[in-house]
Amino acid sequence: MDNAEYEAARRSLEQIADALGIPVAAFLDQATEPSYPALAAEQEDELLRLFRGIHDAELRKRVLTCMRFVVNQSVA
């Protein structure tokens, strides 16, 4: 890949990341990308902020049940 192709690919990736509201690092290999933990921390912060915005106790319980189900499915 020459420099022009690299720059075009880099710009495209940046545009996609901007459109999705995520850092470019989210697309890169986690093993070589040191900023991946920062992305996870941002997502954790967002989950906590959103959860705290649920004022109905029963709805919070349902969200937790759903999250437990998703986690169990990803482990199984």
MIDRENLUM-151135 format. One record per residue (C-alpha): residue number from 1; y, z, x. Coordinates in pm, whole numbers, plus 50000, padded with zeros to 5 digits. Each point is the difference from the previous one (the first is absolute). Example, Ala and Ser with C-alpha at 12.3 -4.5 7.8 and 13.67 -1.06 7.14 Angstrom:
// residues 2
+-----+-------+-------+-------+
!  nr !    yy !    zz !    xx !
+-----+-------+-------+-------+
!   1 ! 49550 ! 50780 ! 51230 !
!   2 ! 50344 ! 49934 ! 50137 !
+-----+-------+-------+-------+
END
This chain:
// residues 76
+-----+-------+-------+-------+
!  nr !    yy !    zz !    xx !
+-----+-------+-------+-------+
!   1 ! 50000 ! 50000 ! 50000 !
!   2 ! 50332 ! 49901 ! 50152 !
!   3 ! 50321 ! 50202 ! 49973 !
!   4 ! 50136 ! 49806 ! 49699 !
!   5 ! 49675 ! 50048 ! 49807 !
!   6 ! 49995 ! 50368 ! 50089 !
!   7 ! 50359 ! 50048 ! 49881 !
!   8 ! 49929 ! 49816 ! 49674 !
!   9 ! 49692 ! 50214 ! 49938 !
!  10 ! 50192 ! 50318 ! 50086 !
!  11 ! 50281 ! 49912 ! 49757 !
!  12 ! 49750 ! 49921 ! 49724 !
!  13 ! 49824 ! 50330 ! 50052 !
!  14 ! 50332 ! 50186 ! 49992 !
!  15 ! 50095 ! 49828 ! 49673 !
!  16 ! 49668 ! 50089 ! 49840 !
!  17 ! 50030 ! 50361 ! 50118 !
!  18 ! 50356 ! 50021 ! 49866 !
!  19 ! 49893 ! 49856 ! 49664 !
!  20 ! 49722 ! 50259 ! 49975 !
!  21 ! 50221 ! 50282 ! 50124 !
!  22 ! 49770 ! 50088 ! 50288 !
!  23 ! 50037 ! 49986 ! 50378 !
!  24 ! 49854 ! 49708 ! 50194 !
!  25 ! 49772 ! 50255 ! 50169 !
!  26 ! 49799 ! 50022 ! 49678 !
!  27 ! 49862 ! 49652 ! 50073 !
!  28 ! 49907 ! 50069 ! 50361 !
!  29 ! 49682 ! 50142 ! 50146 !
!  30 ! 50017 ! 50375 ! 49951 !
!  31 ! 49822 ! 50068 ! 50327 !
!  32 ! 50274 ! 49832 ! 50202 !
!  33 ! 50301 ! 50073 ! 49781 !
!  34 ! 50147 ! 50344 ! 50074 !
!  35 ! 50223 ! 50005 ! 49693 !
!  36 ! 49712 ! 50001 ! 49748 !
!  37 ! 50013 ! 50382 ! 49963 !
!  38 ! 50367 ! 49963 ! 49908 !
!  39 ! 49905 ! 49761 ! 49720 !
!  40 ! 49739 ! 50247 ! 49871 !
!  41 ! 50258 ! 50279 ! 50010 !
!  42 ! 50245 ! 49787 ! 49800 !
!  43 ! 49732 ! 49931 ! 49739 !
!  44 ! 49908 ! 50368 ! 49983 !
!  45 ! 50366 ! 50088 ! 49949 !
!  46 ! 50026 ! 49745 ! 49720 !
!  47 ! 49686 ! 50130 ! 49828 !
!  48 ! 50131 ! 50355 ! 50014 !
!  49 ! 50344 ! 49896 ! 49872 !
!  50 ! 49847 ! 49805 ! 49712 !
!  51 ! 49759 ! 50281 ! 49912 !
!  52 ! 50283 ! 50251 ! 49993 !
!  53 ! 50176 ! 49771 ! 49754 !
!  54 ! 49721 ! 50051 ! 49744 !
!  55 ! 50118 ! 50290 ! 49788 !
!  56 ! 49714 ! 50006 ! 49752 !
!  57 ! 49724 ! 50233 ! 50128 !
!  58 ! 49724 ! 49814 ! 49816 !
!  59 ! 50113 ! 49669 ! 50143 !
!  60 ! 50002 ! 50150 ! 50352 !
!  61 ! 49638 ! 50110 ! 49944 !
!  62 ! 49905 ! 49647 ! 49894 !
!  63 ! 50168 ! 49852 ! 50307 !
!  64 ! 49807 ! 50240 ! 50223 !
!  65 ! 49676 ! 49908 ! 49826 !
!  66 ! 50075 ! 49634 ! 50056 !
!  67 ! 50081 ! 50055 ! 50368 !
!  68 ! 49677 ! 50196 ! 50049 !
!  69 ! 49806 ! 49715 ! 49844 !
!  70 ! 50167 ! 49745 ! 50228 !
!  71 ! 49933 ! 50211 ! 50310 !
!  72 ! 49636 ! 50052 ! 49901 !
!  73 ! 49956 ! 49625 ! 49945 !
!  74 ! 50146 ! 49920 ! 50343 !
!  75 ! 49767 ! 50249 ! 50171 !
!  76 ! 49685 ! 49894 ! 49817 !
+-----+-------+-------+-------+
END
